[in-house]
Structure formats: structure tokens, C-alpha cells
Amino acid sequence: MAENEHYLDQSATTKPSESALRAMNAAAWGNPSSVHRIGAEAAAQLKAARAAVGATLGMPRITRDRLIFTSCGTESNNIALLGAAAAKKRDPERPGTVILSDGEHPSLENPARQLEERQGYRVFRVPTPRGVPDLDALKEALGRAKEDGFPVIFAGFMLVNNETGAVYDVRSTASLVRRAFPDAVIHCDAVQGYLKLKKNRFSPLALGVDTMTLSAHKIHAVRGAGALYLSENVIRRKNIVPVMPGGGQEGGFRSGTENLPAIASFAAAAEEGFSDLDSRCEKTASLRAVLDRGIARLSETYPGLGLNTPAGESLPNIASVRLPGIRSETMLNFLSGKGIYVSAGSACSAASKKKSAALLAFGLRDDEADSVIRVSMDHTNTEADIAAFLSGLEEGLNGLQRKK
Ligand code: PLP
């Protein structure tokens, strides 16, 4: 990236770190399943990578049936949900209930919709007004599932919403579901919270979840690797089964020769991020304070400009900025022309041009959701990036055509 460019789209993807690239290049090329020396070298690296990622979750001795490497966060979410649905023989009349927050990423929401539309599952989406899961609505859904004999087989709540930065209270939602349906798989998509929140905040044990999704390219590793954590309980009770049969790699849950270069890069970035976590959090929080002050200052001149601030806890890395009457896409393109890179809602919703479901779930009206940009930063950003963004934003607010 050139010096006069400013990347503020860290929640879409991140630039691989030097150590992540070194680890990728140093990865053994052998097949970890081969029994000869070349394969054994790759198997040893795979084992070390698993231990490194496991250590960041508080489990350095984790085995390959408990932390499986996948290709990305999307794949991990699909394996968890579809694997839970396929685990037991279900009553075709009442196969079960899936509970999700209404702000989940499409990689969980869309497979859930498939189960709903094609296999008769009930899907209950817990409202998250201003980024706070409605626990009363969750309790009601649990009660209804019991009454109607539609047992909850899976409940998924993300740790941090990718568009608003809202931190969901996963501990509380998990414990409510666990008490009502001890056999349900309780899942957490931790893609945006992993190595962004403080250490024990993304540990599956501390959160009380059975499965957890991670994605390497959000933490300064190369693309092509993700992970799915599975609790001992889920494995023992066979509450998830593999949905992609094949050679049986990764404890049978994710067949296919492991992408060791990406996995090694993931492990290196995870180790680096974990050891540096406190200072990364501090740096990001201080950049966020600069951004917030700038937005507050500009909003005096441009009424209607503001932040979609979650009512509960939020992650400083993600700022959802409301624009006064200017389309997200218009501002995005204007800023991009100046070498300032942000996104509209999330990168995926920007590409599909659909209204962001997460912003509507947050409580924005259709027209409001159309005028939001997401600024996402991390420790690799500088105050110069924030200053460039604020000045580009001001210029855009001055000069861009308001929508009718
Ligand atoms: N879950 C969340 C919350 C995300 O933000 C993303 C990506 O933006 C994903 C899942 C999907 O991850 P991947 O891009 O690795 O498939």
C-alpha cells in the first residue's frame, strides 16, 4: 500500500504480518497424512500449529478432533450448524428448533434458512435492538420450543457483530439455552472478537459454548484457513457429525488435505496477536477515541452525522458511522478515490447491494441503513489514518449530492 493510502477496513480482511508470511513460506510441503519423513515433517508442523491456536483459547494440548482447521470462518459455521442438524435421527414432522441472533453473519443465517425452508426446522431469531440480545425473547422461544416439542438442537450467537461492533453477551445466552436444552449445540461465531477482546473474553470455556468459529484472515494471517473448536461434550455425545465425508482428516470433521501454508500462517499470527494483545487493545482504543472526537466535532456542522453506538458493550475496532442523507456507496467511492478504504455496512453486504440485515436488526430504518459506512481499525493503523478519514469525510459531507 502506498504511503498516502489509508486502510480502515480491517474487519473485512487484514494484511498478513511479516511473521505470518514467513511461517507460510517455511511450511513443509508434504502431506501430513503421509507416513514417510516428508509427511512426518508436515504432520509435526500441523500439530504445532494446532497447539499454538489452542493456546490462544486456553487449551495448548488440544487434539485434532477438538480444534479442526477449515478453510475459513464460513466453512466452520456451516460445519457446526449442518453437522448438528445431521447428528441425530429427527422426527420429520418436528425436526427441531435452531436459535440464532438476528444479527448473525450470512455464513450462519443462510444455512439456517436452508434448514428452515427445505427441512422443516423452526428458526427463531432473537432480536438484538441496539446490539443487545433480548433475553426475554430468548426465554420465550425456549419455552415455546419445549411446549411444541420442537427441541432446540443448535443456538448460535456471535461474539462481536461485524457491522456495529456490538459485543453480545454470549455467556448469558449460552447459559439460558444450556439450562433449557442440555443437548443443544451452543455455538459462538468469534470471528470478529478473536484476538480483539481481552484474553479470557474469547475462551470457549469462559463463554460456556460447545463450538466456536475463528478465521485466520481477520488476524493478519493469509487467507485460506479457519478453525472450529468442538467441546469434549459435543464429541462424546455425538451432537455434531461430519457433513463432508472423505479421507477423515481433522478428526473426520473436515476431510481434505490440510492447507498447511495457510494454517502455519494462522498459527504464527495467532501467537503474535495473543502475546501482543494488551498493547493492541490499548492502541486501538486510543485511535477510536480520536475518531469519536472527530465525529463529534463534525456533527456540530453536519447534523445527522453520528455513530450507531451499541447500547451495551462494544468493540473499539468497529465504528458504524451514520451519514446525513448521503448513500453509503457514494461516500465509499468518494473516499476510495482519495485512497481511504472503508466499507458500507460490511464488505459482503456492500457487494450484494442488499440492505444490511445486521443494521436493520440493530434498529435502523431502511433509509438509515442505506447511509452507513463501517470504519474498522486495529493496531496497525495510525492517527494519520484517522485524520485522513476525518478530513475526507468532511470534504465528502461538503460536496456530495444528498439523496432525495
Ligand atoms: N463471521 C463473521 C462475524 C464475519 O465477520 C465473517 C467475515 O466477515 C465470517 C464469519 C466469515 O469468515 P470468512 O471470511 O473467513 O469466511
Residues whose N, C-alpha, C, O or C-beta is under 5 A from the ligand:
A	BS01	PLP	S11 C72 G73 T74 H105 S107 V160 N162 D189 V191 Q192 S215
